[in-house]
């Protein structure tokens, strides 16, 4: 299962605008990405409501994951790893675009 760690850098965490930018980027990958805090249950990173209700605050460590079993047809583990790296970089940017 491809997995990537990131630290949420946005001052207000993944709320409102930053969460919307992140969820849009996840949706654009076409992959079933989940996000979670270490030791917590994952939530669907394509769902704005789920992302915002998990309280991923500033400085929070998160794990982004894609189940290899859930990859869409035509996608590879390498594609998932690249997408997770890009999403991780987005989360670690001091401001969301």
Steps between C-alpha positions, in 0.01 A plus 500: 500500500659830394523742793645846557547707816449876504477785746209741451663840455197725441459741794137400552553134413271322257196723544296691243719611208804282572281190534314581178829541309630170641178306429492635144860388447418153637194471276706603198732201555211259438632282783320385816728688743442488874642730767545439871693597807737227623303252709162623371256358246538630143243721330433551130725786389260570212231609748518862613267430791706206627829689467368808679340306787821311582672818623831470320654810659818696438806283569296179505669191358281311254529182298375492143427154363368321194408134524674308223186285476287810431705645215285586197562307180806633322657646816815359651657508844760736352218737392361490853840569656549801273156636579553458873835680479333793322214511752749485787689795350173693473424441868851603601487828305457792739200627307253313283454642155 
